[in-house]
Amino acid sequence: MAPHPEAAALLARSHRLGADPRNTNYAGGNTSAKGTATDPVTGGDVELMWVKGSGGDLGTLTEPGLAVLRLDRLRALRDVYPGVEREDEMVAAFDYCLHGKGGAAPSIDTAMHGLVDAPHVDHLHPDSGIALACAADGEKLTAECFGDTVVWVPWRRPGFQLGLDIAAVKEANPQAIGCVLGGHGITAWGATAEACERNSLHIIRTAEEFLARHGKAEPFGPVLEGYEPLPETERRRRAAALAPHIRALASQDRARIGHFTDSGVVLDFLARAGHPRLAALGTSCPDHFLRTKVRPLVLDLPPTAPLDEAIARLTELHAEYREEYAAYYRRHALPDSPAMRGADPAIVLVPGVGMFSFGKDKQTARVAGEFYVNAVQVMRGAEAVSAYAPIEESEKFRIEYWALEEAKLRRMPKPRPLATRVALVTGAGSGIGRAIAHRLVAEGACVVVADLNAESAAAVTEELGGADRAVAVTVDVTSEEQIAEAFRAALLAFGGVDLVVNNAGISLSRPLLETSARDWDLQHNVMARGSFLVSREAARVMIAQGLGGDIVYIASKNAVFAGPNNIAYAATKAGQAHQVRLLAVELGEHGIRVNGVNPDGVVRGSGIFAGGWGAQRAAVYGVEEEKLGEFYAQRTLLKREVLPEHVAAAVFALTGGDLTHTTGLHVPVDAGVAAAFLR
């Protein structure tokens, strides 16, 4: 069924506003429309409001993301409002104003939209609007910028009272098209959807032009000598070298995924003399600091400082940060405040290098970084025309540890088993590796799809859902430099690596006298040597992180089973199998578990079998190539063909959290080959 025309127009308007980051940030702000529909109970007209629900994003908003409320009941809440000290109680009352079932939960800003006497309302968080809202003399600047068409509303925490305040401002200022909310953002209204959108954009663009016209050239001060950005290649190598150590610090309370940004906005901010002072003031807009924490951790060394010195200083600063955050909590916590959620930073700034941001998943980490870039732009605007003056620390605490925010967090779904884990899978462009990548992402991991074939790796990454879930890297596992570069890509994309699957392989089936030295070297270089090189690089990262980890080898039943005409392949698989045992012993003290999977021949979907191995093995056994999978199945105890998904399931079983005390194990996935039983 098509949405109501007002709802359809609201969705279109929201998409246009949300598509431009100058208008609002991800999941920030909300929009509404009012209209008349038929009450299915009485058959008469009923006034309704459609408003973006809690947690939605304007740019991707759909009809189920709207809350639909009866206006008569919503407005009647003014008569039972118990006052600002108990305004949180009104959020539960919104549920009694809903029209029908389904739709999104009403957000804290619902009152603002319902109580303001206008058919259409937008509440947005544009950088230009927040710059005025967070300027020391924001009220005066707002009047200079807009005259009496946009009215200043002093800071008030979002809620029912703020809705009443804005409604009163509109009633008292009939000429106004909107308001600037101190420390917060903007609200605009209009008689039609087009007029409301036009007013929102007018406020945003006018503020941009005002800041550009009246702002000073260097709002963050002069460049600090020695703090200029490193050249790009050197900068990204430095970031990758720091990443596992920074992720270890940011994951003291709980493991988190990372994101790296070295945009010009960030690098210029960190090169300027004013950045330590401004960073210490923290962010202001509630949408910002709920994702970035009240302030970032800032390294106070130039980018040319020795790496060891930088890591040691970050460790010292992290300890200080945790102590200061705990003190912040103690200063403001009340007896009924939620427990402290963690004292690690969400944002770590490294001059000359960039910004590391962290969250429970890649999207959360990326969005936290985007919000801090918004905060930098806000600081730039405010400092250009005045002085940046965020809301009081006590107000930040009231929002960060708001009972309503705590309830919202508790409604979040339970994390999947591999949430916060970063996996790198070699040979992931097809067959077993592709199936493993799909299973790991399905269980919550971020995956680096590593393959010699760049197109295949890119295609699998697209299947997995793009950059918030997976990235593609082209890597020849016989190359030390390409392997190192693949891990650098993983570190920059996700902050670290926790799980590595050595799956890349190649097979040639020949009897001993027809096996050349080149055949032998090729298979050993790709599998035995390649998995050794990958595991060595993985161990370096995992040890630096201090978070433990998993290394899984996709070996083969041929590591144990002596099949015909298979000397080079089987010998290298036996070498891989023993690497599992050797590395399990060596890496156990670091909490790194090393295990293996021994599949039987996986024919369906296999790049190796499709590349000639299938035809060779079919010839050895005297069967048609298309029946090779069936042949393998019939020689097993269970009479079942082994598929890539079965191998992927074994990888998950080893890494999914239940086998925490298992290392040095080989799991057969061969449907039962007695000759390959482990002894």
Secondary structure as the mmCIF struct_conf table of DSSP 4:
data_model
#
loop_
_struct_conf.conf_type_id
_struct_conf.id
_struct_conf.beg_label_comp_id
_struct_conf.beg_label_asym_id
_struct_conf.beg_label_seq_id
_struct_conf.end_label_comp_id
_struct_conf.end_label_asym_id
_struct_conf.end_label_seq_id
HELX_LH_PP_P HELX_LH_PP_P1 ALA A 2 HIS A 4
HELX_RH_AL_P HELX_RH_AL_P1 PRO A 5 GLY A 18
TURN_TY1_P TURN_TY1_P1 ALA A 19 ALA A 19
TURN_TY1_P TURN_TY1_P2 PRO A 21 ASN A 23
TURN_TY1_P TURN_TY1_P3 TYR A 26 ALA A 27
STRN STRN1 ASN A 30 THR A 38
TURN_TY1_P TURN_TY1_P4 PRO A 40 THR A 42
BEND BEND1 GLY A 43 GLY A 44
STRN STRN2 ASP A 45 LYS A 52
TURN_TY1_P TURN_TY1_P5 SER A 54 GLY A 55
HELX_RH_3T_P HELX_RH_3T_P1 LEU A 58 THR A 60
HELX_RH_3T_P HELX_RH_3T_P2 GLU A 63 GLY A 65
STRN STRN3 LEU A 66 ARG A 70
HELX_RH_AL_P HELX_RH_AL_P2 LEU A 71 ALA A 76
HELX_RH_3T_P HELX_RH_3T_P3 LEU A 77 ASP A 79
TURN_TY1_P TURN_TY1_P6 VAL A 80 VAL A 80
HELX_RH_3T_P HELX_RH_3T_P4 VAL A 84 ARG A 86
TURN_TY1_P TURN_TY1_P7 GLU A 87 ASP A 88
HELX_RH_AL_P HELX_RH_AL_P3 GLU A 89 PHE A 94
HELX_RH_3T_P HELX_RH_3T_P5 ASP A 95 CYS A 97
STRN STRN4 LEU A 98 LEU A 98
BEND BEND2 GLY A 100 LYS A 101
BEND BEND3 GLY A 103 GLY A 103
HELX_LH_PP_P HELX_LH_PP_P2 ALA A 104 SER A 107
TURN_TY1_P TURN_TY1_P8 ILE A 108 ASP A 109
HELX_RH_AL_P HELX_RH_AL_P4 THR A 110 LEU A 115
BEND BEND4 VAL A 116 PRO A 119
STRN STRN5 HIS A 120 LEU A 124
HELX_RH_AL_P HELX_RH_AL_P5 ASP A 127 ALA A 133
TURN_TY1_P TURN_TY1_P9 CYS A 134 CYS A 134
STRN STRN6 ALA A 135 ALA A 135
TURN_TY1_P TURN_TY1_P10 ALA A 136 ASP A 137
HELX_RH_AL_P HELX_RH_AL_P6 GLY A 138 PHE A 146
TURN_TY1_P TURN_TY1_P11 GLY A 147 ASP A 148
BEND BEND5 THR A 149 THR A 149
STRN STRN7 VAL A 150 VAL A 153
BEND BEND6 PRO A 158 GLY A 159
HELX_RH_AL_P HELX_RH_AL_P7 PHE A 160 ALA A 172
TURN_TY1_P TURN_TY1_P12 PRO A 174 GLN A 175
BEND BEND7 ILE A 177 ILE A 177
STRN STRN8 GLY A 178 LEU A 181
TURN_TY1_P TURN_TY1_P13 GLY A 182 HIS A 184
STRN STRN9 GLY A 185 GLY A 190
BEND BEND8 ALA A 191 THR A 192
HELX_RH_AL_P HELX_RH_AL_P8 ALA A 193 HIS A 214
BEND BEND9 ALA A 217 ALA A 217
TURN_TY1_P TURN_TY1_P14 PRO A 219 PHE A 220
BEND BEND10 PRO A 222 PRO A 222
STRN STRN10 VAL A 223 VAL A 223
HELX_LH_PP_P HELX_LH_PP_P3 LEU A 224 LEU A 224
TURN_TY1_P TURN_TY1_P15 GLU A 225 GLY A 226
BEND BEND11 GLU A 228 GLU A 228
HELX_LH_PP_P HELX_LH_PP_P4 PRO A 229 PRO A 231
HELX_RH_AL_P HELX_RH_AL_P9 GLU A 232 ALA A 250
TURN_TY1_P TURN_TY1_P16 SER A 251 SER A 251
BEND BEND12 GLN A 252 ARG A 254
STRN STRN11 ILE A 257 THR A 261
HELX_RH_AL_P HELX_RH_AL_P10 GLY A 264 ALA A 271
STRN STRN12 ARG A 272 ARG A 272
TURN_TY1_P TURN_TY1_P17 ALA A 273 GLY A 274
HELX_RH_AL_P HELX_RH_AL_P11 HIS A 275 LEU A 281
BEND BEND13 CYS A 285 CYS A 285
HELX_RH_AL_P HELX_RH_AL_P12 PRO A 286 THR A 292
BEND BEND14 VAL A 294 ARG A 295
STRN STRN13 LEU A 297 VAL A 298
BEND BEND15 LEU A 301 LEU A 301
TURN_TY1_P TURN_TY1_P18 PRO A 303 THR A 304
BEND BEND16 ALA A 305 ALA A 305
HELX_RH_AL_P HELX_RH_AL_P13 LEU A 307 HIS A 332
TURN_TY1_P TURN_TY1_P19 PRO A 335 ASP A 336
BEND BEND17 SER A 337 SER A 337
HELX_LH_PP_P HELX_LH_PP_P5 PRO A 338 MET A 340
BEND BEND18 ASP A 344 ASP A 344
BEND BEND19 ALA A 346 ALA A 346
STRN STRN14 ILE A 347 VAL A 350
TURN_TY1_P TURN_TY1_P20 PRO A 351 VAL A 353
STRN STRN15 GLY A 354 GLY A 359
BEND BEND20 LYS A 360 ASP A 361
HELX_RH_AL_P HELX_RH_AL_P14 LYS A 362 VAL A 385
BEND BEND21 SER A 386 SER A 386
STRN STRN16 TYR A 388 TYR A 388
HELX_LH_PP_P HELX_LH_PP_P6 PRO A 390 GLU A 392
HELX_RH_AL_P HELX_RH_AL_P15 GLU A 393 GLU A 400
TURN_TY1_P TURN_TY1_P21 TYR A 401 TYR A 401
HELX_RH_AL_P HELX_RH_AL_P16 ALA A 403 ARG A 410
TURN_TY1_P TURN_TY1_P22 ARG A 411 ARG A 411
BEND BEND22 MET A 412 MET A 412
HELX_LH_PP_P HELX_LH_PP_P7 PRO A 413 ARG A 416
TURN_TY1_P TURN_TY1_P23 PRO A 417 THR A 420
STRN STRN17 VAL A 422 THR A 426
TURN_TY1_P TURN_TY1_P24 GLY A 427 GLY A 429
BEND BEND23 SER A 430 SER A 430
HELX_RH_AL_P HELX_RH_AL_P17 GLY A 431 ALA A 442
TURN_TY1_P TURN_TY1_P25 GLU A 443 GLY A 444
STRN STRN18 CYS A 446 ASP A 451
BEND BEND24 LEU A 452 LEU A 452
HELX_RH_AL_P HELX_RH_AL_P18 ALA A 454 LEU A 464
TURN_TY1_P TURN_TY1_P26 GLY A 465 GLY A 465
BEND BEND25 GLY A 466 GLY A 466
TURN_TY1_P TURN_TY1_P27 ALA A 467 ARG A 469
STRN STRN19 ALA A 470 THR A 474
TURN_TY1_P TURN_TY1_P28 VAL A 477 THR A 478
HELX_RH_AL_P HELX_RH_AL_P19 GLU A 480 PHE A 494
BEND BEND26 GLY A 495 GLY A 495
STRN STRN20 LEU A 499 ASN A 502
HELX_RH_3T_P HELX_RH_3T_P6 LEU A 512 GLU A 514
HELX_RH_AL_P HELX_RH_AL_P20 ALA A 517 GLN A 523
HELX_RH_PI_P HELX_RH_PI_P1 HIS A 524 ARG A 529
HELX_RH_AL_P HELX_RH_AL_P21 GLY A 530 GLN A 545
TURN_TY1_P TURN_TY1_P29 GLY A 546 GLY A 546
BEND BEND27 LEU A 547 LEU A 547
STRN STRN21 GLY A 549 ILE A 554
HELX_RH_3T_P HELX_RH_3T_P7 LYS A 557 ALA A 559
TURN_TY1_P TURN_TY1_P30 VAL A 560 VAL A 560
BEND BEND28 PHE A 561 PHE A 561
BEND BEND29 PRO A 564 ASN A 565
HELX_RH_AL_P HELX_RH_AL_P22 ILE A 567 LEU A 587
HELX_RH_3T_P HELX_RH_3T_P8 GLY A 588 HIS A 590
TURN_TY1_P TURN_TY1_P31 GLY A 591 GLY A 591
STRN STRN22 ILE A 592 PRO A 599
TURN_TY1_P TURN_TY1_P32 ARG A 604 GLY A 605
HELX_RH_AL_P HELX_RH_AL_P23 GLY A 607 ILE A 608
HELX_RH_PI_P HELX_RH_PI_P2 PHE A 609 TRP A 613
HELX_RH_AL_P HELX_RH_AL_P24 GLY A 614 TYR A 621
TURN_TY1_P TURN_TY1_P33 GLY A 622 GLY A 622
BEND BEND30 VAL A 623 VAL A 623
HELX_RH_3T_P HELX_RH_3T_P9 GLU A 625 LYS A 627
HELX_RH_AL_P HELX_RH_AL_P25 LEU A 628 GLN A 634
TURN_TY1_P TURN_TY1_P34 ARG A 635 ARG A 635
BEND BEND31 THR A 636 LEU A 638
HELX_RH_AL_P HELX_RH_AL_P26 PRO A 644 THR A 655
BEND BEND32 GLY A 656 ASP A 658
TURN_TY1_P TURN_TY1_P35 THR A 660 HIS A 661
BEND BEND33 GLY A 664 GLY A 664
STRN STRN23 HIS A 666 VAL A 669
BEND BEND34 ASP A 670 ALA A 671
HELX_RH_3T_P HELX_RH_3T_P10 ALA A 674 ALA A 676
#
